[in-house]
Amino acid sequence: MNRLASEPSPYLRQHAHNPVDWYPWGDEAFDRARTENRPVFLSVGYSACHWCHVMAHESFEDQATADELNARFVSVKVDREERPDVDAVYMEAVQAMTGRGGWPMTVFLTPDGRPFFGGTYFPPRDLPGTPSFRRVLEAVDDVWHNRPDEVDRQADALADAIDRRTRLPHDLTVGALSASRDPGALAPELVASAVAELGARFDSAWGGFGPAPKFPQAQLVELCLRHHRASGEESSLVMASTTLGAMAAGGIYDHVGGGFARYSTDDTWTVPHFEKMLYDQAGLVRAYLHAWQATGEARWIQVVEETVGYVLAELAAPGGGLCCAQDADSEGEEGRFYVWTPAEVAAAVGSELAPVVAEWYGVTERGNFEGRSILRRPLEAPLARPPEVEEGRRLLFAARATRIHPGLDDKVLTEWNAMFGSSLAQAAAVTGRGDWQEAAVGAARFLLAELRRADGRWLRSWQDGRARHLAYAADYAWLVDYFTRLAELTGDAEWLAHARATAHAMLALFRDGDGPLFVTGADADALVVRPMDLLDGAIPSASSVGAGALLRLGALTGDDGLTDAGESLVALLAPVAARHPLALPTAVVAAALAGGGATEVVVAGDRPDLVAALRRRFEPTVVLAWGQRTPTPLWEGRADGFAYVCRHCVCGAPAAEVGALDQRLDDELGADRARALSGRAGDAAGAGVEQEHP
């Protein structure tokens, strides 16, 4: 065993028996590299990554390859989910060198941490256009010893490139906005521009935006739903519904156990990479929930119920919280846990049900994945299962439970738990499910107990009773959103207090002046650069999430400092979003809350009917204050038994009945939408924001 055996990360421990002399990221590895004048070989991955396992088996378990690494390099293994800062910095380097990125990530560094060569997966033998990993090792060793000046020049150039790539371009500043346009006023135009670009990329047959591989980009579906709500344009709803429907029909969705795989390798969402990530479940629960609110179609809430059920049953950590992922592989094969033959279906459900179940889920002798069948249903079939199919699904689940399960990465990550907790809090509020509310509150209490130090500093990761690594901006941003959603769910002022404390700490630790949020806190160990968290990827950026969370919290509490911070973040990101809206969809959504865009609703006293009436509506720019009164302007003079629709803490006439509240909301939000549509029409006639496709 090597040094990774004592690491809490399951991904690092997967490599504990490699013959490679691995180090975890830290001073010990870099001190040795300096002392012995060796380059550092950095390998970054995560436990559910299929190709990480492939490269580990081909190269890191191979004694001859390990001998070369041990003789010439200091080898460092990093779990990207524990150390997103390390991952972000060196992924920028790989993308600058190769034009693409991914995992496993392979980077060679100088002893002071500057990268000078890198890539992703390297095979054990030369392939057309791709050298073998051992050939790469030989070439790097040669240049390190024989051309040190070239290494130094390349390392300096890449360090400069990383710094440039992780900062706002100089020409995209608040000054790039028209002086007469605040980000809140610009929001309808940003959303419309983003949706227009989505329309150009939309796959009208199978949903999604662009060709395979297709990722379940919940933020883009959210944009479509919000545009439909704001404008009434049916084309936006069609894009959202087609995408959600095709994913729920495809093999990317687990029809037996619920939950979504990370992405599909084909246009029809049939063949996924089978790993299941907690962050995907968080984003998709929210998207399907909002589709149900927007349309009332039962098919969407079924997906929500099954996905939440999967997470709470399969990803629950023994000590509390939620584990971060399930692996793609079991029994040494990718997807083995999820695929079926007709004979296996018949053995599980019996000869009478087998033909019906096999036809519904497309199980054939030929199969659609390496001779077996990934379950999917025809796109035109209803999502609601006939009784005999539902009985068959129950029996398939029982039979599958006897198989060897995929590996579980049992890290509890603050960011991903807060992401899912926020979605679960919203789902509990909309559906009224007390068990979901209990789970949402329970997960938050676990985070407070286990991942917050006595001095209030949040930590990133927990596993086997140990919390480690300082939390990042994304952890803080999602915690602010999570606690704010819990306050709206429960009416308990405790959650507003936690949200405000976390928000102020986030701004102090991760923001320098009026800039965006840095990935790392001011108290973190320095990397080769300190990157900013700007653009959305598979997970929304901290700056965008933070902006929306600050604006929502500021509206609920009347804390102008939080509102101003949220608006300044939106103002900073808006010029980038105007040129590249699909790079910052979360910032585009957050802009709708800026410039006074939030509508506050106060329900005073014991009026669950009024609370429920508001929650039934899909109103993403409305915040709800109810339950415990707080000493804020929003609550001043509010009489029990009534609901108030407010803007900037100035409220209209009280509503005593559900119908009156609906009318007040329709009047207030309808005026907003009319102003937005009028503004867009004016922009079309005059000068708008210059658009540029990335």
PATORTI-497390 format. One line per field, with one value per residue (C-alpha): residue number from 1; residue in one letter; chain; x, y, z. Coordinates in pm, whole numbers. Layout:
i <- (NUM/...)
aa <- (A/...)
ch <- (A/...)
xx <- (X/...)
yy <- (Y/...)
zz <- (Z/...)
This chain:
i <- (1/2/3/4/5/6/7/8/9/10/11/12/13/14/15/16/17/18/19/20/21/22/23/24/25/26/27/28/29/30/31/32/33/34/35/36/37/38/39/40/41/42/43/44/45/46/47/48/49/50/51/52/53/54/55/56/57/58/59/60/61/62/63/64/65/66/67/68/69/70/71/72/73/74/75/76/77/78/79/80/81/82/83/84/85/86/87/88/89/90/91/92/93/94/95/96/97/98/99/100/101/102/103/104/105/106/107/108/109/110/111/112/113/114/115/116/117/118/119/120/121/122/123/124/125/126/127/128/129/130/131/132/133/134/135/136/137/138/139/140/141/142/143/144/145/146/147/148/149/150/151/152/153/154/155/156/157/158/159/160/161/162/163/164/165/166/167/168/169/170/171/172/173/174/175/176/177/178/179/180/181/182/183/184/185/186/187/188/189/190/191/192/193/194/195/196/197/198/199/200/201/202/203/204/205/206/207/208/209/210/211/212/213/214/215/216/217/218/219/220/221/222/223/224/225/226/227/228/229/230/231/232/233/234/235/236/237/238/239/240/241/242/243/244/245/246/247/248/249/250/251/252/253/254/255/256/257/258/259/260/261/262/263/264/265/266/267/268/269/270/271/272/273/274/275/276/277/278/279/280/281/282/283/284/285/286/287/288/289/290/291/292/293/294/295/296/297/298/299/300/301/302/303/304/305/306/307/308/309/310/311/312/313/314/315/316/317/318/319/320/321/322/323/324/325/326/327/328/329/330/331/332/333/334/335/336/337/338/339/340/341/342/343/344/345/346/347/348/349/350/351/352/353/354/355/356/357/358/359/360/361/362/363/364/365/366/367/368/369/370/371/372/373/374/375/376/377/378/379/380/381/382/383/384/385/386/387/388/389/390/391/392/393/394/395/396/397/398/399/400/401/402/403/404/405/406/407/408/409/410/411/412/413/414/415/416/417/418/419/420/421/422/423/424/425/426/427/428/429/430/431/432/433/434/435/436/437/438/439/440/441/442/443/444/445/446/447/448/449/450/451/452/453/454/455/456/457/458/459/460/461/462/463/464/465/466/467/468/469/470/471/472/473/474/475/476/477/478/479/480/481/482/483/484/485/486/487/488/489/490/491/492/493/494/495/496/497/498/499/500/501/502/503/504/505/506/507/508/509/510/511/512/513/514/515/516/517/518/519/520/521/522/523/524/525/526/527/528/529/530/531/532/533/534/535/536/537/538/539/540/541/542/543/544/545/546/547/548/549/550/551/552/553/554/555/556/557/558/559/560/561/562/563/564/565/566/567/568/569/570/571/572/573/574/575/576/577/578/579/580/581/582/583/584/585/586/587/588/589/590/591/592/593/594/595/596/597/598/599/600/601/602/603/604/605/606/607/608/609/610/611/612/613/614/615/616/617/618/619/620/621/622/623/624/625/626/627/628/629/630/631/632/633/634/635/636/637/638/639/640/641/642/643/644/645/646/647/648/649/650/651/652/653/654/655/656/657/658/659/660/661/662/663/664/665/666/667/668/669/670/671/672/673/674/675/676/677/678/679/680/681/682/683/684/685/686/687/688/689/690/691/692/693/694)
aa <- (M/N/R/L/A/S/E/P/S/P/Y/L/R/Q/H/A/H/N/P/V/D/W/Y/P/W/G/D/E/A/F/D/R/A/R/T/E/N/R/P/V/F/L/S/V/G/Y/S/A/C/H/W/C/H/V/M/A/H/E/S/F/E/D/Q/A/T/A/D/E/L/N/A/R/F/V/S/V/K/V/D/R/E/E/R/P/D/V/D/A/V/Y/M/E/A/V/Q/A/M/T/G/R/G/G/W/P/M/T/V/F/L/T/P/D/G/R/P/F/F/G/G/T/Y/F/P/P/R/D/L/P/G/T/P/S/F/R/R/V/L/E/A/V/D/D/V/W/H/N/R/P/D/E/V/D/R/Q/A/D/A/L/A/D/A/I/D/R/R/T/R/L/P/H/D/L/T/V/G/A/L/S/A/S/R/D/P/G/A/L/A/P/E/L/V/A/S/A/V/A/E/L/G/A/R/F/D/S/A/W/G/G/F/G/P/A/P/K/F/P/Q/A/Q/L/V/E/L/C/L/R/H/H/R/A/S/G/E/E/S/S/L/V/M/A/S/T/T/L/G/A/M/A/A/G/G/I/Y/D/H/V/G/G/G/F/A/R/Y/S/T/D/D/T/W/T/V/P/H/F/E/K/M/L/Y/D/Q/A/G/L/V/R/A/Y/L/H/A/W/Q/A/T/G/E/A/R/W/I/Q/V/V/E/E/T/V/G/Y/V/L/A/E/L/A/A/P/G/G/G/L/C/C/A/Q/D/A/D/S/E/G/E/E/G/R/F/Y/V/W/T/P/A/E/V/A/A/A/V/G/S/E/L/A/P/V/V/A/E/W/Y/G/V/T/E/R/G/N/F/E/G/R/S/I/L/R/R/P/L/E/A/P/L/A/R/P/P/E/V/E/E/G/R/R/L/L/F/A/A/R/A/T/R/I/H/P/G/L/D/D/K/V/L/T/E/W/N/A/M/F/G/S/S/L/A/Q/A/A/A/V/T/G/R/G/D/W/Q/E/A/A/V/G/A/A/R/F/L/L/A/E/L/R/R/A/D/G/R/W/L/R/S/W/Q/D/G/R/A/R/H/L/A/Y/A/A/D/Y/A/W/L/V/D/Y/F/T/R/L/A/E/L/T/G/D/A/E/W/L/A/H/A/R/A/T/A/H/A/M/L/A/L/F/R/D/G/D/G/P/L/F/V/T/G/A/D/A/D/A/L/V/V/R/P/M/D/L/L/D/G/A/I/P/S/A/S/S/V/G/A/G/A/L/L/R/L/G/A/L/T/G/D/D/G/L/T/D/A/G/E/S/L/V/A/L/L/A/P/V/A/A/R/H/P/L/A/L/P/T/A/V/V/A/A/A/L/A/G/G/G/A/T/E/V/V/V/A/G/D/R/P/D/L/V/A/A/L/R/R/R/F/E/P/T/V/V/L/A/W/G/Q/R/T/P/T/P/L/W/E/G/R/A/D/G/F/A/Y/V/C/R/H/C/V/C/G/A/P/A/A/E/V/G/A/L/D/Q/R/L/D/D/E/L/G/A/D/R/A/R/A/L/S/G/R/A/G/D/A/A/G/A/G/V/E/Q/E/H/P)
ch <- (A/A/A/A/A/A/A/A/A/A/A/A/A/A/A/A/A/A/A/A/A/A/A/A/A/A/A/A/A/A/A/A/A/A/A/A/A/A/A/A/A/A/A/A/A/A/A/A/A/A/A/A/A/A/A/A/A/A/A/A/A/A/A/A/A/A/A/A/A/A/A/A/A/A/A/A/A/A/A/A/A/A/A/A/A/A/A/A/A/A/A/A/A/A/A/A/A/A/A/A/A/A/A/A/A/A/A/A/A/A/A/A/A/A/A/A/A/A/A/A/A/A/A/A/A/A/A/A/A/A/A/A/A/A/A/A/A/A/A/A/A/A/A/A/A/A/A/A/A/A/A/A/A/A/A/A/A/A/A/A/A/A/A/A/A/A/A/A/A/A/A/A/A/A/A/A/A/A/A/A/A/A/A/A/A/A/A/A/A/A/A/A/A/A/A/A/A/A/A/A/A/A/A/A/A/A/A/A/A/A/A/A/A/A/A/A/A/A/A/A/A/A/A/A/A/A/A/A/A/A/A/A/A/A/A/A/A/A/A/A/A/A/A/A/A/A/A/A/A/A/A/A/A/A/A/A/A/A/A/A/A/A/A/A/A/A/A/A/A/A/A/A/A/A/A/A/A/A/A/A/A/A/A/A/A/A/A/A/A/A/A/A/A/A/A/A/A/A/A/A/A/A/A/A/A/A/A/A/A/A/A/A/A/A/A/A/A/A/A/A/A/A/A/A/A/A/A/A/A/A/A/A/A/A/A/A/A/A/A/A/A/A/A/A/A/A/A/A/A/A/A/A/A/A/A/A/A/A/A/A/A/A/A/A/A/A/A/A/A/A/A/A/A/A/A/A/A/A/A/A/A/A/A/A/A/A/A/A/A/A/A/A/A/A/A/A/A/A/A/A/A/A/A/A/A/A/A/A/A/A/A/A/A/A/A/A/A/A/A/A/A/A/A/A/A/A/A/A/A/A/A/A/A/A/A/A/A/A/A/A/A/A/A/A/A/A/A/A/A/A/A/A/A/A/A/A/A/A/A/A/A/A/A/A/A/A/A/A/A/A/A/A/A/A/A/A/A/A/A/A/A/A/A/A/A/A/A/A/A/A/A/A/A/A/A/A/A/A/A/A/A/A/A/A/A/A/A/A/A/A/A/A/A/A/A/A/A/A/A/A/A/A/A/A/A/A/A/A/A/A/A/A/A/A/A/A/A/A/A/A/A/A/A/A/A/A/A/A/A/A/A/A/A/A/A/A/A/A/A/A/A/A/A/A/A/A/A/A/A/A/A/A/A/A/A/A/A/A/A/A/A/A/A/A/A/A/A/A/A/A/A/A/A/A/A/A/A/A/A/A/A/A/A/A/A/A/A/A/A/A/A/A/A/A/A/A/A/A/A/A/A/A/A/A/A/A/A/A/A/A/A/A/A/A/A/A/A/A/A/A/A/A/A/A/A/A/A/A/A/A/A/A/A/A/A/A/A/A/A/A/A/A/A/A/A/A/A/A/A/A/A/A/A/A/A/A/A/A/A/A/A/A/A/A/A/A/A/A/A/A/A/A/A/A)
xx <- (0/106/33/-321/-438/-500/-680/-1055/-1137/-1271/-1115/-769/-812/-898/-531/-385/-267/-116/258/286/442/149/135/-179/-167/47/383/547/523/644/926/1056/1027/1237/1495/1542/1480/1198/887/554/311/-40/-334/-683/-1007/-1306/-1443/-1739/-1529/-1520/-1214/-1030/-1075/-961/-636/-576/-607/-399/-121/-123/-164/111/443/662/474/488/863/910/694/869/1216/1162/866/688/335/39/-321/-611/-985/-1135/-1450/-1251/-1017/-1208/-949/-665/-889/-996/-644/-489/-791/-744/-386/-490/-755/-506/-262/-502/-829/-1025/-1042/-1183/-1096/-870/-660/-287/-56/319/432/749/827/676/344/358/224/429/259/-71/-366/-641/-652/-343/-362/-109/-10/31/-290/-332/-290/-239/90/100/135/483/591/464/667/982/930/863/1168/1380/1271/1301/1666/1785/1580/1514/1491/1211/1027/1059/932/636/555/560/341/88/75/-2/-264/-436/-447/-603/-853/-984/-1048/-1300/-1180/-1075/-1335/-1622/-1681/-1977/-1891/-1975/-2340/-2535/-2545/-2924/-2957/-2934/-2898/-3255/-3390/-3160/-3279/-3566/-3334/-3065/-3316/-3464/-3118/-3017/-3339/-3296/-2949/-3090/-3351/-3076/-2913/-3232/-3283/-3655/-3676/-3499/-3456/-3135/-2916/-2654/-2529/-2408/-2267/-2571/-2562/-2877/-2823/-3086/-2987/-3080/-3418/-3472/-3404/-3670/-3928/-3861/-3881/-4216/-4343/-4227/-4325/-4590/-4397/-4490/-4168/-3974/-4209/-4180/-3800/-3821/-4094/-3934/-3601/-3747/-3970/-3694/-3458/-3729/-3796/-3432/-3170/-3011/-3300/-3305/-3654/-3620/-3466/-3499/-3231/-3026/-2687/-2432/-2470/-2575/-2331/-2596/-2859/-3157/-3051/-3033/-2676/-2542/-2220/-2379/-2236/-2497/-2391/-2573/-2541/-2728/-3012/-3028/-3055/-3301/-3533/-3560/-3620/-3890/-4053/-4074/-4210/-4487/-4562/-4567/-4788/-4961/-4864/-4840/-4560/-4313/-4390/-4351/-3988/-3938/-4079/-3871/-3549/-3589/-3672/-3352/-3134/-3282/-3265/-2938/-2717/-2793/-2464/-2452/-2368/-2603/-2592/-2587/-2309/-2181/-2198/-2253/-2000/-2061/-1901/-1989/-1848/-1570/-1807/-1954/-2331/-2355/-2593/-2846/-2873/-3096/-3150/-3497/-3412/-3317/-3641/-3844/-3663/-3735/-4101/-4233/-4343/-4683/-4550/-4224/-4356/-4535/-4239/-3985/-4190/-4246/-3876/-3736/-3556/-3456/-3226/-3000/-2990/-2874/-2556/-2296/-2556/-2782/-3058/-3056/-3416/-3594/-3951/-4077/-4077/-4446/-4548/-4700/-4469/-4734/-4685/-4977/-5042/-4877/-4568/-4555/-4570/-4294/-4084/-4124/-4008/-3715/-3609/-3619/-3418/-3164/-3114/-2949/-2682/-2348/-2409/-2191/-1937/-2057/-1843/-1946/-1792/-2040/-1966/-2103/-2175/-2359/-2557/-2663/-2757/-2980/-3109/-3219/-3406/-3559/-3675/-3847/-4005/-4128/-4282/-4461/-4590/-4653/-4467/-4364/-4112/-3925/-3929/-3790/-3513/-3427/-3402/-3214/-2946/-2892/-2855/-2596/-2395/-2412/-2298/-2025/-1894/-1884/-1591/-1636/-1518/-1787/-1556/-1722/-1538/-1572/-1581/-1681/-1620/-1611/-1656/-1377/-1429/-1146/-1048/-1160/-1487/-1488/-1700/-1942/-1999/-2086/-2305/-2517/-2541/-2684/-2942/-3018/-3072/-3285/-3505/-3538/-3657/-3922/-4016/-4041/-4110/-3835/-3619/-3324/-3255/-3248/-2987/-2772/-2816/-2712/-2408/-2293/-2358/-2152/-1871/-1880/-1834/-1551/-1361/-1412/-1466/-1203/-1372/-1635/-1502/-1656/-1606/-1273/-1279/-1070/-1092/-846/-730/-650/-306/-188/-188/-4/-293/-607/-887/-1221/-1540/-1711/-1862/-2119/-2020/-2187/-2234/-2331/-2057/-2027/-2051/-2383/-2532/-2409/-2567/-2909/-2887/-2784/-3068/-3326/-3199/-3173/-3537/-3650/-3451/-3439/-3058/-2953/-2590/-2671/-2895/-2626/-2366/-2596/-2675/-2308/-2228/-2504/-2383/-2032/-2148/-2418/-2184/-2034/-2382/-2495/-2224/-2221/-2554/-2516/-2186/-2368/-2728/-2744/-2637/-2901/-3164/-3028/-3055/-3435/-3406/-3181/-3296/-3592/-3712/-3806/-4166/-4207/-4514/-4578/-4833/-4896/-5053/-5179/-5294/-5168/-5421/-5257/-4909/-5017/-5183/-4859/-4654/-4874/-4772/-4448/-4323/-3941/-3908/-4135/-3997/-4214/-4198/-4425/-4417/-4186/-4181/-3841/-3742/-3726/-3918/-4098/-4292/-4370/-4742/-4855/-5179/-5232/-5464/-5368/-5125/-4939/-4779/-4484/-4200/-3900/-4086/-4372/-4691/-5027/-5368/-5398/-5557/-5776/-5870/-5686/-5863/-5763/-5399/-5395/-5536/-5278/-5000/-5141/-5159/-4805/-4633/-4840/-4718/-4361/-4410/-4571/-4278/-4032/-4206/-4230/-3860/-3769/-3979/-3803/-3463/-3557/-3636/-3332/-2990/-2961/-2674/-2438/-2460/-2171/-2167/-1880)
yy <- (0/360/690/706/422/663/925/971/1017/692/791/823/499/322/381/277/-61/73/14/388/578/820/1131/1325/1695/1877/2017/1678/1596/1934/1948/1616/1738/2044/1848/1586/1819/1605/1707/1643/1409/1522/1289/1427/1229/1118/789/753/830/530/640/714/348/246/443/321/-41/4/222/277/-94/-184/-247/-134/198/244/182/465/702/614/657/987/1176/1265/1136/1319/1199/1444/1391/1675/1675/1738/1991/2182/2459/2232/2086/2429/2570/2277/2211/2562/2469/2151/2337/2609/2342/2105/2290/2037/1888/1601/1329/1162/1477/1430/1728/1766/2044/2212/2179/2525/2408/2561/2328/2270/1975/1796/1612/1377/1001/840/476/203/174/427/505/722/1079/978/864/597/706/559/746/1066/988/938/1264/1467/1320/1405/1767/1810/1706/1826/2141/2305/2655/2538/2390/2716/2926/2693/2694/3077/3102/2855/3025/3354/3180/3034/3374/3533/3253/3267/3642/3871/4007/4370/4487/4318/4544/4721/5012/4799/4829/5130/5384/5383/5007/4833/4453/4406/4599/4403/4065/4004/4074/3845/3562/3616/3622/3302/3126/3237/3082/2766/2757/2751/2453/2268/1908/1914/1533/1428/1746/1883/2152/2029/1691/1396/1356/1511/1635/1696/2071/2162/2531/2558/2393/2636/2926/2799/2759/3107/3261/3094/3221/3574/3600/3335/3211/2849/2769/2797/2554/2315/2311/2243/1979/1797/1778/1670/1413/1261/1233/1069/819/744/519/815/781/477/338/80/277/644/905/1018/917/1187/1209/1026/915/932/1174/974/969/586/490/681/693/523/713/900/1230/1406/1743/1616/1490/1833/2027/1788/1763/2140/2146/1874/2035/2371/2207/2055/2392/2557/2299/2087/1773/1472/1314/1569/1520/1144/1199/1427/1167/883/1084/1215/861/733/994/951/572/509/810/856/856/635/926/1172/1387/1259/1076/1236/963/607/450/353/12/-305/-655/-495/-382/-45/-43/-409/-329/-158/-377/-677/-968/-1107/-1416/-1204/-1007/-1329/-1472/-1156/-1089/-1429/-1556/-1382/-1030/-1072/-992/-678/-552/-635/-453/-146/-110/-222/-534/-751/-1042/-812/-545/-185/-203/-477/-751/-643/-384/-53/7/288/339/465/842/848/620/785/830/686/310/66/-150/-459/-262/-104/-451/-563/-261/-349/-705/-586/-360/-654/-874/-600/-549/-892/-790/-647/-274/-7/150/433/742/813/1159/1419/1740/2064/2216/1919/1857/2221/2200/1899/2034/2354/2155/1926/2225/2368/2030/1990/2336/2283/1931/1970/1646/1642/1360/1569/1869/1653/1527/1880/2013/1705/1737/2101/2014/1752/2010/2256/1992/1824/2068/2400/2468/2625/2959/2945/2852/2600/2292/2113/1738/1483/1110/852/1115/1343/1684/1833/2102/2461/2518/2705/2990/2741/2573/2907/3024/2710/2716/3069/2952/2635/2815/3080/2812/2643/2971/2993/2628/2627/2988/2946/3256/3037/2961/3328/3383/3100/3233/3587/3473/3253/3527/3787/3534/3447/3809/3858/3544/3516/3866/4132/4470/4470/4168/3825/3548/3369/2990/2987/3193/3456/3213/2926/2803/2971/2791/2902/3147/3231/3159/3336/3129/3283/3050/2776/2421/2098/2287/2658/2904/3037/3397/3333/3119/3368/3659/3495/3376/3719/3889/3642/3667/4046/4069/3848/4026/4384/4369/4629/4526/4178/4313/4558/4279/4058/4339/4426/4063/4056/4387/4245/3928/4085/4210/3862/3708/3954/3828/3463/3392/3015/3042/3201/3078/3096/3460/3529/3381/3576/3904/3882/3946/4252/4610/4545/4251/4042/4047/3982/3806/3819/3581/3693/3463/3108/3099/2775/2816/3139/2988/2684/2903/3090/2771/2618/2891/2892/3237/3229/3599/3579/3529/3418/3541/3363/3196/3359/3736/3898/4256/4369/4633/4358/4260/4608/4671/4336/4219/3850/3661/3839/3810/4111/4152/4388/4547/4695/4620/4848/4644/4674/4616/4298/3988/3774/3506/3292/3456/3801/3695/3546/3870/4084/3863/3869/4249/4293/4030/4114/4473/4345/4132/4415/4642/4372/4311/4686/4724/4447/4607/4936/4770/4612/4956/5125/5032/4697/4507/4385/4008/3782/3405/3246)
zz <- (0/-59/117/-21/205/493/284/349/-20/-173/-506/-354/-163/-490/-580/-245/-382/-703/-737/-810/-518/-492/-276/-191/-285/-30/70/116/-254/-377/-123/-255/-615/-529/-335/-606/-904/-1040/-1229/-1059/-1233/-1136/-1200/-1128/-1139/-935/-811/-1051/-1361/-1597/-1796/-1473/-1386/-1733/-1713/-1359/-1471/-1786/-1647/-1270/-1191/-1440/-1268/-1559/-1586/-1211/-1214/-1466/-1263/-939/-1088/-1269/-1116/-795/-851/-698/-706/-655/-611/-813/-602/-283/-447/-714/-688/-802/-1071/-1198/-1224/-1407/-1627/-1760/-1843/-2023/-2221/-2312/-2437/-2612/-2671/-2467/-2121/-1921/-1675/-1600/-1624/-1671/-1602/-1551/-1318/-1207/-833/-779/-925/-1274/-1547/-1861/-2035/-2002/-2148/-2038/-2096/-2245/-2361/-2278/-2646/-2924/-3112/-3423/-3303/-2938/-2787/-2521/-2160/-2133/-2448/-2284/-1972/-2179/-2369/-2054/-1882/-2185/-2206/-1828/-1824/-2164/-2234/-1896/-2045/-2273/-1975/-1786/-2078/-2131/-1759/-1746/-2055/-1919/-1579/-1756/-1971/-1665/-1501/-1811/-1865/-1508/-1501/-1665/-2000/-1970/-2223/-2036/-1738/-1589/-1815/-2118/-2020/-2137/-1857/-1872/-1832/-1498/-1496/-1375/-1672/-1899/-1764/-2010/-2300/-2161/-2118/-2464/-2622/-2443/-2545/-2907/-2908/-2752/-3029/-3288/-3115/-3018/-3128/-3209/-3232/-2912/-2712/-2574/-2720/-2962/-3078/-2873/-2619/-2452/-2095/-1889/-1869/-1613/-1615/-1984/-1930/-1644/-1880/-2118/-1841/-1707/-2052/-2109/-1774/-1843/-2210/-2273/-2576/-2640/-2825/-2498/-2325/-2621/-2589/-2216/-2243/-2535/-2354/-2022/-2190/-2401/-2102/-1889/-2170/-2242/-2092/-1914/-1669/-1440/-1502/-1226/-942/-1035/-1088/-1387/-1523/-1594/-1971/-2286/-2555/-2830/-2962/-2829/-2462/-2482/-2388/-2090/-1902/-1606/-1312/-1107/-956/-671/-844/-1151/-935/-768/-1092/-1255/-954/-970/-1346/-1342/-1037/-1210/-1525/-1311/-1155/-1495/-1669/-1406/-1602/-1370/-1574/-1440/-1071/-1117/-1218/-918/-680/-823/-832/-478/-371/-531/-361/-15/-38/-223/-149/220/415/725/953/785/476/118/-64/-379/-646/-757/-989/-1352/-1306/-1118/-1154/-1357/-1635/-1718/-1671/-1569/-1283/-1511/-1824/-1899/-2135/-2215/-2009/-1707/-1735/-1753/-1452/-1255/-1344/-1456/-1795/-1788/-1734/-1925/-2279/-2161/-1957/-2229/-2492/-2273/-2190/-2526/-2404/-2702/-2779/-2979/-2710/-2741/-2533/-2573/-2623/-2339/-2314/-2133/-2033/-2214/-2321/-2657/-2673/-2761/-2472/-2165/-1870/-1638/-1632/-1681/-1372/-1517/-1612/-1268/-1110/-1345/-1252/-883/-951/-1162/-875/-633/-869/-937/-565/-550/-802/-701/-669/-828/-597/-376/-326/31/59/179/-11/131/-211/-356/-37/-34/-403/-347/-18/-191/-456/-194/13/-294/-374/-16/-24/-355/-281/92/164/527/478/224/456/735/505/385/739/859/591/684/1050/957/763/1052/1299/1094/833/1017/1247/1589/1447/1177/887/657/534/202/255/521/523/803/1070/942/785/581/331/360/178/-151/-285/-443/-106/51/-237/-233/147/129/-124/77/407/237/77/417/567/294/350/729/824/1084/1133/1238/872/777/1048/910/556/652/849/560/304/489/540/168/69/318/219/-156/-292/-342/-385/-659/-849/-892/-638/-628/-612/-293/23/131/402/162/60/-259/-594/-906/-961/-761/-1008/-1024/-1033/-1336/-1594/-1558/-1642/-1533/-1205/-1199/-1109/-756/-875/-1049/-771/-515/-701/-710/-349/-222/-407/-278/78/59/-52/237/506/383/414/158/186/59/-215/-328/-335/-541/-784/-827/-908/-1168/-1312/-1338/-1514/-1734/-2011/-2041/-2038/-2307/-2542/-2435/-2261/-2264/-2076/-1780/-1778/-1398/-1406/-1671/-1438/-1138/-1329/-1304/-928/-971/-985/-757/-963/-661/-542/-171/-33/342/494/852/1105/1064/701/544/263/149/177/-28/-291/-355/-366/-635/-878/-1075/-977/-969/-885/-578/-226/66/425/672/1013/1264/1244/1209/1298/935/736/547/860/995/1032/889/1051/1118/889/567/277/141/-200/-170/-362/-178/148/37/36/-131/22/232/83/306/53/-200/-493/-375/-333/-683/-821/-637/-773/-1126/-1114/-976/-1190/-1497/-1474/-1455/-1766/-1956/-1873/-1978/-2311/-2370/-2296/-2540/-2811/-2752/-2771/-3102/-3240/-3088/-2965/-2785/-2635/-2901/-2939/-3022/-3033/-2841)
